[in-house]
Amino acid sequence: MTIALEIQVEELRQELKNADPAERRQIEAELELAQAELAALVAEEEGATDAAPPF
């Protein structure tokens, strides 16, 4: 899963370089979401977070 997200982040970065202004906001939002998901997965794998819900 992590590798797929890393690939997705890189692809979105490449798309962002060539995006027109209308597409830019959407790609930036998708990139931000993918980066957040990747950060959460990496933190979980490293044991920095608890995968169990807080309740």
ABEGO torsion letter per residue (X at the ends): XAAAAAAAAAAAAAAAAABBAAAAAAAAAAAAAAAAAAAAAAAAAAGABBABBAX
